[in-house]
Amino acid sequence: MVMIAAAGAAVKWFGSRRKGDGDATGQGDTAIVKALFKAANHGDFDDFLALVDDGCRISINSEELTRNDGKLDRGPKLFEDALGDMRAAAPDVRWELYDELSGKDDGDRKIAIRFVSSSTVDGATDELEVACWGLVKNDKLTEWHQTADQESYDRRRKRTGEDAVGSS
């Protein structure tokens, strides 16, 4: 019976289906995910930043994100700066949620999402699938990890004026 439940969860997680609410103000089931998508898609950061712990770190493709030559390395302002640059580089960017999972482990909550980020590049739609997970303590996001295709991710970083990950 456990194997059937695990197989069902895997099909739900890895199934290629979008929820179809890409233009919705806040996609997702949890307050953090809804607010994150509202910030990414509409530039409305207030709800999301209030849900990010001051010590929250962001890791993308196993590289810890820092901004402004390492001066900004955690917390709500790091998210606001990074998402703001993404929106400036691709004003038509849209994140569309595929799946969201949430659960508790020893009092901490964990969130896992998978979404497609799309924007127009040279007149064509560019899509990037992203998998993420976060740790929530005291109703605030304390860790955020994203994984995406490295080549596509670096192409988008360059559009915001950042170096490719792992390059100097």
C-alpha positions in Angstrom: 0.0 0.0 0.0 2.8 2.4 0.8 4.4 1.7 -2.6 1.1 2.7 -4.3 1.0 5.9 -2.4 4.6 6.7 -3.2 4.0 6.0 -6.9 1.0 8.2 -6.9 3.0 11.1 -5.3 5.7 10.6 -7.9 3.2 10.7 -10.8 1.7 13.9 -9.3 5.1 15.5 -8.8 6.6 14.6 -12.2 3.5 14.8 -14.3 3.8 17.4 -17.0 0.8 19.5 -16.3 0.5 23.1 -15.5 -2.1 24.3 -13.1 -3.3 26.8 -15.7 -3.3 29.9 -13.5 -0.2 31.6 -14.9 -1.9 35.0 -14.8 -3.4 34.5 -11.4 -2.2 37.0 -8.8 -1.1 34.4 -6.4 -0.6 30.8 -7.5 -0.1 28.0 -5.0 -1.6 26.6 -1.9 0.6 28.1 0.8 0.9 31.7 1.7 4.7 31.8 0.9 4.2 30.3 -2.6 1.3 32.5 -3.4 3.3 35.6 -2.3 6.4 34.5 -4.2 4.5 34.1 -7.4 2.8 37.5 -6.9 6.2 39.1 -6.5 7.7 37.3 -9.5 4.8 37.8 -11.9 3.4 41.2 -10.8 6.3 42.9 -8.9 4.2 43.1 -5.8 6.8 42.2 -3.1 5.1 43.3 0.2 3.4 40.1 1.1 6.4 37.9 0.2 9.1 40.0 1.9 7.2 39.8 5.2 7.4 36.0 5.0 11.2 35.8 4.5 13.4 35.5 7.5 16.3 38.1 7.8 18.8 35.2 7.7 17.3 33.4 4.7 19.8 32.2 2.2 19.2 31.4 -1.5 21.0 28.7 -3.4 20.6 28.3 -7.1 22.1 25.2 -8.8 24.2 24.6 -5.6 25.7 28.1 -5.7 24.8 30.4 -2.9 23.3 33.6 -4.3 24.9 37.0 -3.4 24.3 40.4 -4.9 26.2 43.7 -5.0 29.6 42.0 -4.9 28.7 39.9 -1.9 27.4 42.7 0.2 23.8 41.4 0.0 23.9 37.7 0.9 20.6 36.8 2.7 17.1 37.9 3.7 14.2 39.7 2.1 16.3 42.3 0.4 18.3 39.6 -1.4 15.0 38.2 -2.9 13.7 41.7 -3.8 17.0 42.6 -5.5 17.3 39.3 -7.5 13.6 39.2 -8.5 13.6 42.9 -9.3 16.6 42.4 -11.7 14.9 39.4 -13.3 11.7 41.5 -13.9 13.8 44.4 -15.3 15.7 42.2 -17.7 12.5 40.3 -18.8 9.4 42.6 -18.1 7.1 39.9 -19.6 8.4 37.1 -17.3 5.7 34.7 -16.1 6.1 31.9 -13.6 3.5 29.2 -14.0 3.2 26.6 -11.2 3.3 22.9 -12.1 3.2 21.4 -8.6 3.5 22.2 -4.9 4.2 19.9 -2.0 4.2 21.0 1.6 4.9 18.9 4.8 6.1 19.1 8.4 9.3 17.5 9.7 10.2 18.0 13.4 8.2 21.2 13.6 9.7 22.8 10.5 7.7 23.0 7.3 9.1 22.1 4.0 7.8 23.4 0.7 8.7 22.0 -2.7 7.5 23.5 -6.0 8.1 23.1 -9.7 7.3 25.8 -12.2 8.0 27.1 -15.7 9.5 30.6 -16.1 8.8 32.0 -19.5 9.8 35.3 -21.2 10.4 36.6 -24.7 14.0 36.4 -26.0 14.7 37.7 -29.4 11.1 37.5 -30.4 10.6 33.9 -29.3 9.2 32.5 -26.0 12.0 31.1 -23.8 10.9 28.6 -21.2 12.9 27.3 -18.2 11.7 24.6 -15.9 12.7 25.2 -12.3 12.5 22.9 -9.2 12.7 24.5 -5.8 12.5 23.6 -2.1 12.4 25.7 1.0 12.5 25.4 4.7 10.0 27.4 6.9 10.5 28.0 10.6 8.1 30.2 12.6 6.1 30.9 9.4 9.1 32.5 7.7 11.2 31.2 4.8 14.6 30.4 6.2 16.2 28.5 3.2 15.5 28.5 -0.5 17.1 26.2 -3.1 16.4 26.3 -6.8 17.6 23.9 -9.6 17.4 24.5 -13.3 19.1 23.7 -16.5 22.6 25.4 -16.1 22.9 26.7 -19.7 19.5 28.3 -19.7 20.0 29.7 -16.2 23.4 31.2 -17.1 21.8 32.7 -20.3 19.2 34.5 -18.1 21.9 35.6 -15.6 23.8 37.3 -18.4 20.6 39.2 -19.4 20.6 40.7 -15.9 24.2 41.7 -16.0 25.5 38.8 -13.8 28.3 36.5 -14.7 27.6 32.8 -15.4 27.5 30.7 -12.3 31.0 29.3 -11.5 32.8 31.9 -13.7 34.8 34.8 -12.5 
